[in-house]
Amino acid sequence: MDIIDFKEIGKRIKIKRIDLKLTQEKLAEMTDLTETYIGAIERATSKCSIETLVKIAQSLNMNLDYLVLGTNINNVNNRFSTLMQGMNKDKQKLYIELCESIADKLK
């Protein structure tokens, strides 16, 4: 089992590239890679190096944490906010205390 999910990385690259209205060819030019290689990365038929991921992340103006792991501080904060919606203040306080306790154990 791979620790890095190249299939998910490829999906995130493709989504961001399309959002920016870039072709695979244009992204290849921006990263000094080939169009074929960009396509292979997006389809996860080829694994790439950290150096390549950094080039792609920089070219797409993406956070490297988000590209590789699918998380960054903004979407983590949004997720916690979403989970707390609809809770009264006492339950929110309990939820935060539980999260803090778990975080302390994971350190």
C-alpha positions as CSV (number, residue, x, y, z in Angstrom):
1,M,0.0,0.0,0.0
2,D,1.3,3.4,-1.0
3,I,1.4,6.2,1.6
4,I,0.9,8.8,-1.1
5,D,-2.3,8.4,-3.0
6,F,-1.2,9.4,-6.5
7,K,-4.8,8.9,-7.9
8,E,-6.1,11.6,-5.6
9,I,-3.1,13.9,-6.3
10,G,-3.8,13.5,-10.0
11,K,-7.5,14.4,-9.5
12,R,-6.5,17.5,-7.5
13,I,-4.1,18.6,-10.3
14,K,-6.6,18.1,-13.0
15,I,-9.4,19.9,-11.1
16,K,-7.1,22.9,-10.4
17,R,-5.7,22.9,-13.9
18,I,-9.2,23.0,-15.4
19,D,-10.3,25.7,-12.9
20,L,-7.4,27.8,-14.1
21,K,-8.5,27.1,-17.7
22,L,-5.1,25.5,-18.5
23,T,-4.5,22.7,-20.9
24,Q,-2.1,19.9,-20.1
25,E,0.1,21.3,-22.8
26,K,0.2,24.7,-21.1
27,L,0.9,23.2,-17.7
28,A,3.7,21.1,-19.2
29,E,5.3,24.3,-20.6
30,M,5.0,26.0,-17.2
31,T,6.7,23.1,-15.4
32,D,9.2,22.0,-18.0
33,L,7.5,18.6,-18.3
34,T,5.9,16.9,-21.2
35,E,2.2,17.0,-21.9
36,T,2.2,13.1,-21.9
37,Y,3.8,13.1,-18.5
38,I,1.2,15.6,-17.1
39,G,-1.5,13.4,-18.4
40,A,0.1,10.3,-16.8
41,I,0.3,12.1,-13.5
42,E,-3.3,13.2,-13.7
43,R,-4.4,9.6,-14.5
44,A,-2.0,8.2,-11.8
45,T,-0.4,5.9,-14.4
46,S,2.9,7.4,-13.5
47,K,4.3,8.3,-10.0
48,C,6.3,11.5,-9.8
49,S,9.0,12.9,-7.6
50,I,8.6,15.5,-4.8
51,E,10.5,17.9,-7.0
52,T,7.8,17.4,-9.8
53,L,5.0,17.9,-7.3
54,V,6.6,21.1,-6.1
55,K,6.9,22.4,-9.7
56,I,3.2,21.6,-10.4
57,A,2.0,23.0,-7.1
58,Q,3.9,26.3,-7.7
59,S,2.7,26.5,-11.3
60,L,-0.9,26.0,-10.2
61,N,-0.5,28.2,-7.1
62,M,-1.5,25.3,-4.9
63,N,-0.6,24.6,-1.3
64,L,1.7,21.5,-1.4
65,D,-0.1,20.0,1.7
66,Y,-3.4,20.2,-0.1
67,L,-1.9,18.8,-3.3
68,V,-0.3,15.8,-1.6
69,L,-2.6,15.2,1.4
70,G,-5.9,16.9,0.4
71,T,-5.8,19.0,3.5
72,N,-4.6,22.5,4.5
73,I,-5.3,24.7,7.4
74,N,-8.2,26.4,5.7
75,N,-10.2,23.3,4.8
76,V,-9.5,21.8,8.2
77,N,-10.8,24.9,9.9
78,N,-13.8,24.9,7.6
79,R,-14.5,21.3,8.5
80,F,-14.4,21.9,12.2
81,S,-16.7,24.9,11.8
82,T,-19.2,22.8,9.8
83,L,-19.2,20.1,12.4
84,M,-19.9,22.6,15.2
85,Q,-22.9,24.2,13.3
86,G,-26.2,23.5,15.1
87,M,-24.5,22.8,18.4
88,N,-25.4,24.9,21.4
89,K,-22.5,26.7,23.2
90,D,-22.1,23.9,25.9
91,K,-21.8,21.2,23.2
92,Q,-19.3,23.4,21.2
93,K,-17.2,23.8,24.4
94,L,-17.3,20.0,25.0
95,Y,-16.4,19.3,21.4
96,I,-13.4,21.7,21.6
97,E,-12.2,20.1,24.8
98,L,-12.5,16.7,23.3
99,C,-10.5,17.8,20.3
100,E,-7.8,19.4,22.5
101,S,-7.6,16.2,24.6
102,I,-7.1,14.1,21.4
103,A,-4.6,16.5,20.0
104,D,-2.6,16.3,23.3
105,K,-2.5,12.5,23.1
106,L,-1.4,12.6,19.5
107,K,1.6,14.9,20.2
